[in-house]
């Protein structure tokens, strides 16, 4: 997740979401990056290709989750969330919750 590969990795247990983003300024990707940075830890960003990789912080009982975000030409945002342990029911719930949180972070 922290490499410079632009294609989203494929892991089991991943969930995808697509969101419409309405930017307030002239640089929509920078605005998305700023909103993600307030909530999570950005591990890789590429402004030219509009790709962002992020993660939640590790806690005592969890390694956290990973995320891949790409902004498409129509300013919609595709988000993929990855669990560390794909068979864990707890992490599956955390993945779903993170996708719901992404809705409010992106202002939908």
Phi and psi restraints in degrees (range 20) as a CNS / XPLOR table:
assign (resid 1 and name C) (resid 2 and name N)
       (resid 2 and name CA) (resid 2 and name C) 1.0 -98.3 20.0 2
assign (resid 2 and name N) (resid 2 and name CA)
       (resid 2 and name C) (resid 3 and name N) 1.0 10.9 20.0 2
assign (resid 2 and name C) (resid 3 and name N)
       (resid 3 and name CA) (resid 3 and name C) 1.0 -86.0 20.0 2
assign (resid 3 and name N) (resid 3 and name CA)
       (resid 3 and name C) (resid 4 and name N) 1.0 174.3 20.0 2
assign (resid 3 and name C) (resid 4 and name N)
       (resid 4 and name CA) (resid 4 and name C) 1.0 -89.3 20.0 2
assign (resid 4 and name N) (resid 4 and name CA)
       (resid 4 and name C) (resid 5 and name N) 1.0 6.6 20.0 2
assign (resid 4 and name C) (resid 5 and name N)
       (resid 5 and name CA) (resid 5 and name C) 1.0 -65.5 20.0 2
assign (resid 5 and name N) (resid 5 and name CA)
       (resid 5 and name C) (resid 6 and name N) 1.0 129.7 20.0 2
assign (resid 5 and name C) (resid 6 and name N)
       (resid 6 and name CA) (resid 6 and name C) 1.0 -86.6 20.0 2
assign (resid 6 and name N) (resid 6 and name CA)
       (resid 6 and name C) (resid 7 and name N) 1.0 -24.3 20.0 2
assign (resid 6 and name C) (resid 7 and name N)
       (resid 7 and name CA) (resid 7 and name C) 1.0 -72.9 20.0 2
assign (resid 7 and name N) (resid 7 and name CA)
       (resid 7 and name C) (resid 8 and name N) 1.0 141.5 20.0 2
assign (resid 7 and name C) (resid 8 and name N)
       (resid 8 and name CA) (resid 8 and name C) 1.0 -68.5 20.0 2
assign (resid 8 and name N) (resid 8 and name CA)
       (resid 8 and name C) (resid 9 and name N) 1.0 135.5 20.0 2
assign (resid 8 and name C) (resid 9 and name N)
       (resid 9 and name CA) (resid 9 and name C) 1.0 -70.2 20.0 2
assign (resid 9 and name N) (resid 9 and name CA)
       (resid 9 and name C) (resid 10 and name N) 1.0 157.3 20.0 2
assign (resid 9 and name C) (resid 10 and name N)
       (resid 10 and name CA) (resid 10 and name C) 1.0 -112.5 20.0 2
assign (resid 10 and name N) (resid 10 and name CA)
       (resid 10 and name C) (resid 11 and name N) 1.0 114.9 20.0 2
assign (resid 10 and name C) (resid 11 and name N)
       (resid 11 and name CA) (resid 11 and name C) 1.0 -126.9 20.0 2
assign (resid 11 and name N) (resid 11 and name CA)
       (resid 11 and name C) (resid 12 and name N) 1.0 153.8 20.0 2
assign (resid 11 and name C) (resid 12 and name N)
       (resid 12 and name CA) (resid 12 and name C) 1.0 -73.4 20.0 2
assign (resid 12 and name N) (resid 12 and name CA)
       (resid 12 and name C) (resid 13 and name N) 1.0 147.9 20.0 2
assign (resid 12 and name C) (resid 13 and name N)
       (resid 13 and name CA) (resid 13 and name C) 1.0 87.6 20.0 2
assign (resid 13 and name N) (resid 13 and name CA)
       (resid 13 and name C) (resid 14 and name N) 1.0 -1.1 20.0 2
assign (resid 13 and name C) (resid 14 and name N)
       (resid 14 and name CA) (resid 14 and name C) 1.0 -73.3 20.0 2
assign (resid 14 and name N) (resid 14 and name CA)
       (resid 14 and name C) (resid 15 and name N) 1.0 151.3 20.0 2
assign (resid 14 and name C) (resid 15 and name N)
       (resid 15 and name CA) (resid 15 and name C) 1.0 -130.0 20.0 2
assign (resid 15 and name N) (resid 15 and name CA)
       (resid 15 and name C) (resid 16 and name N) 1.0 144.5 20.0 2
assign (resid 15 and name C) (resid 16 and name N)
       (resid 16 and name CA) (resid 16 and name C) 1.0 -114.4 20.0 2
assign (resid 16 and name N) (resid 16 and name CA)
       (resid 16 and name C) (resid 17 and name N) 1.0 152.2 20.0 2
assign (resid 16 and name C) (resid 17 and name N)
       (resid 17 and name CA) (resid 17 and name C) 1.0 -144.5 20.0 2
assign (resid 17 and name N) (resid 17 and name CA)
       (resid 17 and name C) (resid 18 and name N) 1.0 148.9 20.0 2
assign (resid 17 and name C) (resid 18 and name N)
       (resid 18 and name CA) (resid 18 and name C) 1.0 -126.1 20.0 2
assign (resid 18 and name N) (resid 18 and name CA)
       (resid 18 and name C) (resid 19 and name N) 1.0 129.4 20.0 2
assign (resid 18 and name C) (resid 19 and name N)
       (resid 19 and name CA) (resid 19 and name C) 1.0 -127.5 20.0 2
assign (resid 19 and name N) (resid 19 and name CA)
       (resid 19 and name C) (resid 20 and name N) 1.0 145.5 20.0 2
assign (resid 19 and name C) (resid 20 and name N)
       (resid 20 and name CA) (resid 20 and name C) 1.0 -90.1 20.0 2
assign (resid 20 and name N) (resid 20 and name CA)
       (resid 20 and name C) (resid 21 and name N) 1.0 128.6 20.0 2
assign (resid 20 and name C) (resid 21 and name N)
       (resid 21 and name CA) (resid 21 and name C) 1.0 -115.4 20.0 2
assign (resid 21 and name N) (resid 21 and name CA)
       (resid 21 and name C) (resid 22 and name N) 1.0 126.8 20.0 2
assign (resid 21 and name C) (resid 22 and name N)
       (resid 22 and name CA) (resid 22 and name C) 1.0 -108.3 20.0 2
assign (resid 22 and name N) (resid 22 and name CA)
       (resid 22 and name C) (resid 23 and name N) 1.0 105.3 20.0 2
assign (resid 22 and name C) (resid 23 and name N)
       (resid 23 and name CA) (resid 23 and name C) 1.0 -75.0 20.0 2
assign (resid 23 and name N) (resid 23 and name CA)
       (resid 23 and name C) (resid 24 and name N) 1.0 149.3 20.0 2
assign (resid 23 and name C) (resid 24 and name N)
       (resid 24 and name CA) (resid 24 and name C) 1.0 -92.4 20.0 2
assign (resid 24 and name N) (resid 24 and name CA)
       (resid 24 and name C) (resid 25 and name N) 1.0 -20.7 20.0 2
assign (resid 24 and name C) (resid 25 and name N)
       (resid 25 and name CA) (resid 25 and name C) 1.0 -119.6 20.0 2
assign (resid 25 and name N) (resid 25 and name CA)
       (resid 25 and name C) (resid 26 and name N) 1.0 -164.0 20.0 2
assign (resid 25 and name C) (resid 26 and name N)
       (resid 26 and name CA) (resid 26 and name C) 1.0 -90.7 20.0 2
assign (resid 26 and name N) (resid 26 and name CA)
       (resid 26 and name C) (resid 27 and name N) 1.0 -7.9 20.0 2
assign (resid 26 and name C) (resid 27 and name N)
       (resid 27 and name CA) (resid 27 and name C) 1.0 -121.5 20.0 2
assign (resid 27 and name N) (resid 27 and name CA)
       (resid 27 and name C) (resid 28 and name N) 1.0 83.6 20.0 2
assign (resid 27 and name C) (resid 28 and name N)
       (resid 28 and name CA) (resid 28 and name C) 1.0 -62.2 20.0 2
assign (resid 28 and name N) (resid 28 and name CA)
       (resid 28 and name C) (resid 29 and name N) 1.0 -37.5 20.0 2
assign (resid 28 and name C) (resid 29 and name N)
       (resid 29 and name CA) (resid 29 and name C) 1.0 -66.2 20.0 2
assign (resid 29 and name N) (resid 29 and name CA)
       (resid 29 and name C) (resid 30 and name N) 1.0 -39.9 20.0 2
assign (resid 29 and name C) (resid 30 and name N)
       (resid 30 and name CA) (resid 30 and name C) 1.0 -62.1 20.0 2
assign (resid 30 and name N) (resid 30 and name CA)
       (resid 30 and name C) (resid 31 and name N) 1.0 -36.5 20.0 2
assign (resid 30 and name C) (resid 31 and name N)
       (resid 31 and name CA) (resid 31 and name C) 1.0 -67.8 20.0 2
assign (resid 31 and name N) (resid 31 and name CA)
       (resid 31 and name C) (resid 32 and name N) 1.0 -41.0 20.0 2
assign (resid 31 and name C) (resid 32 and name N)
       (resid 32 and name CA) (resid 32 and name C) 1.0 -62.9 20.0 2
assign (resid 32 and name N) (resid 32 and name CA)
       (resid 32 and name C) (resid 33 and name N) 1.0 -45.0 20.0 2
assign (resid 32 and name C) (resid 33 and name N)
       (resid 33 and name CA) (resid 33 and name C) 1.0 -61.0 20.0 2
assign (resid 33 and name N) (resid 33 and name CA)
       (resid 33 and name C) (resid 34 and name N) 1.0 -39.8 20.0 2
assign (resid 33 and name C) (resid 34 and name N)
       (resid 34 and name CA) (resid 34 and name C) 1.0 -65.3 20.0 2
assign (resid 34 and name N) (resid 34 and name CA)
       (resid 34 and name C) (resid 35 and name N) 1.0 -41.6 20.0 2
assign (resid 34 and name C) (resid 35 and name N)
       (resid 35 and name CA) (resid 35 and name C) 1.0 -66.6 20.0 2
assign (resid 35 and name N) (resid 35 and name CA)
       (resid 35 and name C) (resid 36 and name N) 1.0 -40.2 20.0 2
assign (resid 35 and name C) (resid 36 and name N)
       (resid 36 and name CA) (resid 36 and name C) 1.0 -66.1 20.0 2
assign (resid 36 and name N) (resid 36 and name CA)
       (resid 36 and name C) (resid 37 and name N) 1.0 -40.9 20.0 2
assign (resid 36 and name C) (resid 37 and name N)
       (resid 37 and name CA) (resid 37 and name C) 1.0 -63.4 20.0 2
assign (resid 37 and name N) (resid 37 and name CA)
       (resid 37 and name C) (resid 38 and name N) 1.0 -28.8 20.0 2
assign (resid 37 and name C) (resid 38 and name N)
       (resid 38 and name CA) (resid 38 and name C) 1.0 -69.6 20.0 2
assign (resid 38 and name N) (resid 38 and name CA)
       (resid 38 and name C) (resid 39 and name N) 1.0 -28.5 20.0 2
assign (resid 38 and name C) (resid 39 and name N)
       (resid 39 and name CA) (resid 39 and name C) 1.0 -103.6 20.0 2
assign (resid 39 and name N) (resid 39 and name CA)
       (resid 39 and name C) (resid 40 and name N) 1.0 -34.4 20.0 2
assign (resid 39 and name C) (resid 40 and name N)
       (resid 40 and name CA) (resid 40 and name C) 1.0 -134.5 20.0 2
assign (resid 40 and name N) (resid 40 and name CA)
       (resid 40 and name C) (resid 41 and name N) 1.0 179.6 20.0 2
assign (resid 40 and name C) (resid 41 and name N)
       (resid 41 and name CA) (resid 41 and name C) 1.0 -100.5 20.0 2
assign (resid 41 and name N) (resid 41 and name CA)
       (resid 41 and name C) (resid 42 and name N) 1.0 119.8 20.0 2
assign (resid 41 and name C) (resid 42 and name N)
       (resid 42 and name CA) (resid 42 and name C) 1.0 -82.3 20.0 2
assign (resid 42 and name N) (resid 42 and name CA)
       (resid 42 and name C) (resid 43 and name N) 1.0 124.1 20.0 2
assign (resid 42 and name C) (resid 43 and name N)
       (resid 43 and name CA) (resid 43 and name C) 1.0 -101.6 20.0 2
assign (resid 43 and name N) (resid 43 and name CA)
       (resid 43 and name C) (resid 44 and name N) 1.0 -19.8 20.0 2
assign (resid 43 and name C) (resid 44 and name N)
       (resid 44 and name CA) (resid 44 and name C) 1.0 -160.0 20.0 2
assign (resid 44 and name N) (resid 44 and name CA)
       (resid 44 and name C) (resid 45 and name N) 1.0 139.7 20.0 2
assign (resid 44 and name C) (resid 45 and name N)
       (resid 45 and name CA) (resid 45 and name C) 1.0 -142.6 20.0 2
assign (resid 45 and name N) (resid 45 and name CA)
       (resid 45 and name C) (resid 46 and name N) 1.0 146.5 20.0 2
assign (resid 45 and name C) (resid 46 and name N)
       (resid 46 and name CA) (resid 46 and name C) 1.0 -139.4 20.0 2
assign (resid 46 and name N) (resid 46 and name CA)
       (resid 46 and name C) (resid 47 and name N) 1.0 100.1 20.0 2
assign (resid 46 and name C) (resid 47 and name N)
       (resid 47 and name CA) (resid 47 and name C) 1.0 -64.9 20.0 2
assign (resid 47 and name N) (resid 47 and name CA)
       (resid 47 and name C) (resid 48 and name N) 1.0 -38.5 20.0 2
assign (resid 47 and name C) (resid 48 and name N)
       (resid 48 and name CA) (resid 48 and name C) 1.0 -60.2 20.0 2
assign (resid 48 and name N) (resid 48 and name CA)
       (resid 48 and name C) (resid 49 and name N) 1.0 -43.9 20.0 2
assign (resid 48 and name C) (resid 49 and name N)
       (resid 49 and name CA) (resid 49 and name C) 1.0 -97.2 20.0 2
assign (resid 49 and name N) (resid 49 and name CA)
       (resid 49 and name C) (resid 50 and name N) 1.0 -0.1 20.0 2
assign (resid 49 and name C) (resid 50 and name N)
       (resid 50 and name CA) (resid 50 and name C) 1.0 56.7 20.0 2
assign (resid 50 and name N) (resid 50 and name CA)
       (resid 50 and name C) (resid 51 and name N) 1.0 51.3 20.0 2
assign (resid 50 and name C) (resid 51 and name N)
       (resid 51 and name CA) (resid 51 and name C) 1.0 -122.2 20.0 2
assign (resid 51 and name N) (resid 51 and name CA)
       (resid 51 and name C) (resid 52 and name N) 1.0 139.5 20.0 2
assign (resid 51 and name C) (resid 52 and name N)
       (resid 52 and name CA) (resid 52 and name C) 1.0 -140.2 20.0 2
assign (resid 52 and name N) (resid 52 and name CA)
       (resid 52 and name C) (resid 53 and name N) 1.0 133.1 20.0 2
assign (resid 52 and name C) (resid 53 and name N)
       (resid 53 and name CA) (resid 53 and name C) 1.0 -118.4 20.0 2
assign (resid 53 and name N) (resid 53 and name CA)
       (resid 53 and name C) (resid 54 and name N) 1.0 135.6 20.0 2
assign (resid 53 and name C) (resid 54 and name N)
       (resid 54 and name CA) (resid 54 and name C) 1.0 -143.8 20.0 2
assign (resid 54 and name N) (resid 54 and name CA)
       (resid 54 and name C) (resid 55 and name N) 1.0 170.6 20.0 2
assign (resid 54 and name C) (resid 55 and name N)
       (resid 55 and name CA) (resid 55 and name C) 1.0 -150.0 20.0 2
assign (resid 55 and name N) (resid 55 and name CA)
       (resid 55 and name C) (resid 56 and name N) 1.0 159.2 20.0 2
assign (resid 55 and name C) (resid 56 and name N)
       (resid 56 and name CA) (resid 56 and name C) 1.0 -85.4 20.0 2
assign (resid 56 and name N) (resid 56 and name CA)
       (resid 56 and name C) (resid 57 and name N) 1.0 164.2 20.0 2
assign (resid 56 and name C) (resid 57 and name N)
       (resid 57 and name CA) (resid 57 and name C) 1.0 -80.7 20.0 2
assign (resid 57 and name N) (resid 57 and name CA)
       (resid 57 and name C) (resid 58 and name N) 1.0 153.0 20.0 2
assign (resid 57 and name C) (resid 58 and name N)
       (resid 58 and name CA) (resid 58 and name C) 1.0 -77.2 20.0 2
assign (resid 58 and name N) (resid 58 and name CA)
       (resid 58 and name C) (resid 59 and name N) 1.0 139.2 20.0 2
assign (resid 58 and name C) (resid 59 and name N)
       (resid 59 and name CA) (resid 59 and name C) 1.0 -114.4 20.0 2
assign (resid 59 and name N) (resid 59 and name CA)
       (resid 59 and name C) (resid 60 and name N) 1.0 -179.9 20.0 2
assign (resid 59 and name C) (resid 60 and name N)
       (resid 60 and name CA) (resid 60 and name C) 1.0 -60.7 20.0 2
assign (resid 60 and name N) (resid 60 and name CA)
       (resid 60 and name C) (resid 61 and name N) 1.0 -39.9 20.0 2
assign (resid 60 and name C) (resid 61 and name N)
       (resid 61 and name CA) (resid 61 and name C) 1.0 -106.4 20.0 2
assign (resid 61 and name N) (resid 61 and name CA)
       (resid 61 and name C) (resid 62 and name N) 1.0 7.7 20.0 2
assign (resid 61 and name C) (resid 62 and name N)
       (resid 62 and name CA) (resid 62 and name C) 1.0 -152.0 20.0 2
assign (resid 62 and name N) (resid 62 and name CA)
       (resid 62 and name C) (resid 63 and name N) 1.0 145.4 20.0 2
assign (resid 62 and name C) (resid 63 and name N)
       (resid 63 and name CA) (resid 63 and name C) 1.0 -83.6 20.0 2
assign (resid 63 and name N) (resid 63 and name CA)
       (resid 63 and name C) (resid 64 and name N) 1.0 -8.1 20.0 2
assign (resid 63 and name C) (resid 64 and name N)
       (resid 64 and name CA) (resid 64 and name C) 1.0 92.5 20.0 2
assign (resid 64 and name N) (resid 64 and name CA)
       (resid 64 and name C) (resid 65 and name N) 1.0 -171.5 20.0 2
assign (resid 64 and name C) (resid 65 and name N)
       (resid 65 and name CA) (resid 65 and name C) 1.0 -126.9 20.0 2
assign (resid 65 and name N) (resid 65 and name CA)
       (resid 65 and name C) (resid 66 and name N) 1.0 157.3 20.0 2
assign (resid 65 and name C) (resid 66 and name N)
       (resid 66 and name CA) (resid 66 and name C) 1.0 -111.1 20.0 2
assign (resid 66 and name N) (resid 66 and name CA)
       (resid 66 and name C) (resid 67 and name N) 1.0 155.3 20.0 2
assign (resid 66 and name C) (resid 67 and name N)
       (resid 67 and name CA) (resid 67 and name C) 1.0 -141.9 20.0 2
assign (resid 67 and name N) (resid 67 and name CA)
       (resid 67 and name C) (resid 68 and name N) 1.0 148.7 20.0 2
assign (resid 67 and name C) (resid 68 and name N)
       (resid 68 and name CA) (resid 68 and name C) 1.0 -127.8 20.0 2
assign (resid 68 and name N) (resid 68 and name CA)
       (resid 68 and name C) (resid 69 and name N) 1.0 129.9 20.0 2
assign (resid 68 and name C) (resid 69 and name N)
       (resid 69 and name CA) (resid 69 and name C) 1.0 -130.3 20.0 2
assign (resid 69 and name N) (resid 69 and name CA)
       (resid 69 and name C) (resid 70 and name N) 1.0 133.7 20.0 2
assign (resid 69 and name C) (resid 70 and name N)
       (resid 70 and name CA) (resid 70 and name C) 1.0 -134.8 20.0 2
assign (resid 70 and name N) (resid 70 and name CA)
       (resid 70 and name C) (resid 71 and name N) 1.0 138.4 20.0 2
assign (resid 70 and name C) (resid 71 and name N)
       (resid 71 and name CA) (resid 71 and name C) 1.0 -97.4 20.0 2
assign (resid 71 and name N) (resid 71 and name CA)
       (resid 71 and name C) (resid 72 and name N) 1.0 127.1 20.0 2
assign (resid 71 and name C) (resid 72 and name N)
       (resid 72 and name CA) (resid 72 and name C) 1.0 -89.4 20.0 2
assign (resid 72 and name N) (resid 72 and name CA)
       (resid 72 and name C) (resid 73 and name N) 1.0 173.2 20.0 2
assign (resid 72 and name C) (resid 73 and name N)
       (resid 73 and name CA) (resid 73 and name C) 1.0 -60.1 20.0 2
assign (resid 73 and name N) (resid 73 and name CA)
       (resid 73 and name C) (resid 74 and name N) 1.0 -33.0 20.0 2
assign (resid 73 and name C) (resid 74 and name N)
       (resid 74 and name CA) (resid 74 and name C) 1.0 -88.4 20.0 2
assign (resid 74 and name N) (resid 74 and name CA)
       (resid 74 and name C) (resid 75 and name N) 1.0 19.8 20.0 2
assign (resid 74 and name C) (resid 75 and name N)
       (resid 75 and name CA) (resid 75 and name C) 1.0 61.8 20.0 2
assign (resid 75 and name N) (resid 75 and name CA)
       (resid 75 and name C) (resid 76 and name N) 1.0 20.1 20.0 2
assign (resid 75 and name C) (resid 76 and name N)
       (resid 76 and name CA) (resid 76 and name C) 1.0 -86.9 20.0 2
assign (resid 76 and name N) (resid 76 and name CA)
       (resid 76 and name C) (resid 77 and name N) 1.0 155.6 20.0 2
assign (resid 76 and name C) (resid 77 and name N)
       (resid 77 and name CA) (resid 77 and name C) 1.0 -118.9 20.0 2
assign (resid 77 and name N) (resid 77 and name CA)
       (resid 77 and name C) (resid 78 and name N) 1.0 127.8 20.0 2
assign (resid 77 and name C) (resid 78 and name N)
       (resid 78 and name CA) (resid 78 and name C) 1.0 -103.7 20.0 2
assign (resid 78 and name N) (resid 78 and name CA)
       (resid 78 and name C) (resid 79 and name N) 1.0 129.1 20.0 2
assign (resid 78 and name C) (resid 79 and name N)
       (resid 79 and name CA) (resid 79 and name C) 1.0 -124.0 20.0 2
assign (resid 79 and name N) (resid 79 and name CA)
       (resid 79 and name C) (resid 80 and name N) 1.0 134.5 20.0 2
assign (resid 79 and name C) (resid 80 and name N)
       (resid 80 and name CA) (resid 80 and name C) 1.0 -123.7 20.0 2
assign (resid 80 and name N) (resid 80 and name CA)
       (resid 80 and name C) (resid 81 and name N) 1.0 129.0 20.0 2
assign (resid 80 and name C) (resid 81 and name N)
       (resid 81 and name CA) (resid 81 and name C) 1.0 -111.1 20.0 2
assign (resid 81 and name N) (resid 81 and name CA)
       (resid 81 and name C) (resid 82 and name N) 1.0 135.2 20.0 2
assign (resid 81 and name C) (resid 82 and name N)
       (resid 82 and name CA) (resid 82 and name C) 1.0 -119.4 20.0 2
assign (resid 82 and name N) (resid 82 and name CA)
       (resid 82 and name C) (resid 83 and name N) 1.0 128.3 20.0 2
assign (resid 82 and name C) (resid 83 and name N)
       (resid 83 and name CA) (resid 83 and name C) 1.0 -86.3 20.0 2
assign (resid 83 and name N) (resid 83 and name CA)
       (resid 83 and name C) (resid 84 and name N) 1.0 156.0 20.0 2
assign (resid 83 and name C) (resid 84 and name N)
       (resid 84 and name CA) (resid 84 and name C) 1.0 -75.3 20.0 2
assign (resid 84 and name N) (resid 84 and name CA)
       (resid 84 and name C) (resid 85 and name N) 1.0 -43.3 20.0 2
assign (resid 84 and name C) (resid 85 and name N)
       (resid 85 and name CA) (resid 85 and name C) 1.0 -113.0 20.0 2
assign (resid 85 and name N) (resid 85 and name CA)
       (resid 85 and name C) (resid 86 and name N) 1.0 97.5 20.0 2
assign (resid 85 and name C) (resid 86 and name N)
       (resid 86 and name CA) (resid 86 and name C) 1.0 -66.6 20.0 2
assign (resid 86 and name N) (resid 86 and name CA)
       (resid 86 and name C) (resid 87 and name N) 1.0 -21.0 20.0 2
assign (resid 86 and name C) (resid 87 and name N)
       (resid 87 and name CA) (resid 87 and name C) 1.0 -90.1 20.0 2
assign (resid 87 and name N) (resid 87 and name CA)
       (resid 87 and name C) (resid 88 and name N) 1.0 -2.9 20.0 2
assign (resid 87 and name C) (resid 88 and name N)
       (resid 88 and name CA) (resid 88 and name C) 1.0 -78.3 20.0 2
assign (resid 88 and name N) (resid 88 and name CA)
       (resid 88 and name C) (resid 89 and name N) 1.0 124.9 20.0 2
assign (resid 88 and name C) (resid 89 and name N)
       (resid 89 and name CA) (resid 89 and name C) 1.0 -66.0 20.0 2
assign (resid 89 and name N) (resid 89 and name CA)
       (resid 89 and name C) (resid 90 and name N) 1.0 -35.6 20.0 2
assign (resid 89 and name C) (resid 90 and name N)
       (resid 90 and name CA) (resid 90 and name C) 1.0 -63.8 20.0 2
assign (resid 90 and name N) (resid 90 and name CA)
       (resid 90 and name C) (resid 91 and name N) 1.0 -44.6 20.0 2
assign (resid 90 and name C) (resid 91 and name N)
       (resid 91 and name CA) (resid 91 and name C) 1.0 -71.5 20.0 2
assign (resid 91 and name N) (resid 91 and name CA)
       (resid 91 and name C) (resid 92 and name N) 1.0 -31.4 20.0 2
assign (resid 91 and name C) (resid 92 and name N)
       (resid 92 and name CA) (resid 92 and name C) 1.0 -62.2 20.0 2
assign (resid 92 and name N) (resid 92 and name CA)
       (resid 92 and name C) (resid 93 and name N) 1.0 -39.5 20.0 2
assign (resid 92 and name C) (resid 93 and name N)
       (resid 93 and name CA) (resid 93 and name C) 1.0 -66.3 20.0 2
assign (resid 93 and name N) (resid 93 and name CA)
       (resid 93 and name C) (resid 94 and name N) 1.0 -40.2 20.0 2
assign (resid 93 and name C) (resid 94 and name N)
       (resid 94 and name CA) (resid 94 and name C) 1.0 -64.4 20.0 2
assign (resid 94 and name N) (resid 94 and name CA)
       (resid 94 and name C) (resid 95 and name N) 1.0 -36.4 20.0 2
assign (resid 94 and name C) (resid 95 and name N)
       (resid 95 and name CA) (resid 95 and name C) 1.0 -63.3 20.0 2
assign (resid 95 and name N) (resid 95 and name CA)
       (resid 95 and name C) (resid 96 and name N) 1.0 -45.9 20.0 2
assign (resid 95 and name C) (resid 96 and name N)
       (resid 96 and name CA) (resid 96 and name C) 1.0 -62.6 20.0 2
assign (resid 96 and name N) (resid 96 and name CA)
       (resid 96 and name C) (resid 97 and name N) 1.0 -42.6 20.0 2
assign (resid 96 and name C) (resid 97 and name N)
       (resid 97 and name CA) (resid 97 and name C) 1.0 -64.1 20.0 2
assign (resid 97 and name N) (resid 97 and name CA)
       (resid 97 and name C) (resid 98 and name N) 1.0 -37.6 20.0 2
assign (resid 97 and name C) (resid 98 and name N)
       (resid 98 and name CA) (resid 98 and name C) 1.0 -67.3 20.0 2
assign (resid 98 and name N) (resid 98 and name CA)
       (resid 98 and name C) (resid 99 and name N) 1.0 -36.9 20.0 2
assign (resid 98 and name C) (resid 99 and name N)
       (resid 99 and name CA) (resid 99 and name C) 1.0 -64.6 20.0 2
assign (resid 99 and name N) (resid 99 and name CA)
       (resid 99 and name C) (resid 100 and name N) 1.0 -39.0 20.0 2
assign (resid 99 and name C) (resid 100 and name N)
       (resid 100 and name CA) (resid 100 and name C) 1.0 -66.2 20.0 2
assign (resid 100 and name N) (resid 100 and name CA)
       (resid 100 and name C) (resid 101 and name N) 1.0 -39.7 20.0 2
assign (resid 100 and name C) (resid 101 and name N)
       (resid 101 and name CA) (resid 101 and name C) 1.0 -64.4 20.0 2
assign (resid 101 and name N) (resid 101 and name CA)
       (resid 101 and name C) (resid 102 and name N) 1.0 -33.9 20.0 2
assign (resid 101 and name C) (resid 102 and name N)
       (resid 102 and name CA) (resid 102 and name C) 1.0 -61.9 20.0 2
assign (resid 102 and name N) (resid 102 and name CA)
       (resid 102 and name C) (resid 103 and name N) 1.0 -32.9 20.0 2
assign (resid 102 and name C) (resid 103 and name N)
       (resid 103 and name CA) (resid 103 and name C) 1.0 -59.4 20.0 2
assign (resid 103 and name N) (resid 103 and name CA)
       (resid 103 and name C) (resid 104 and name N) 1.0 -45.6 20.0 2
assign (resid 103 and name C) (resid 104 and name N)
       (resid 104 and name CA) (resid 104 and name C) 1.0 -75.3 20.0 2
assign (resid 104 and name N) (resid 104 and name CA)
       (resid 104 and name C) (resid 105 and name N) 1.0 -34.1 20.0 2
assign (resid 104 and name C) (resid 105 and name N)
       (resid 105 and name CA) (resid 105 and name C) 1.0 -65.5 20.0 2
assign (resid 105 and name N) (resid 105 and name CA)
       (resid 105 and name C) (resid 106 and name N) 1.0 -38.4 20.0 2
assign (resid 105 and name C) (resid 106 and name N)
       (resid 106 and name CA) (resid 106 and name C) 1.0 -86.0 20.0 2
assign (resid 106 and name N) (resid 106 and name CA)
       (resid 106 and name C) (resid 107 and name N) 1.0 0.8 20.0 2
assign (resid 106 and name C) (resid 107 and name N)
       (resid 107 and name CA) (resid 107 and name C) 1.0 77.6 20.0 2
assign (resid 107 and name N) (resid 107 and name CA)
       (resid 107 and name C) (resid 108 and name N) 1.0 31.2 20.0 2
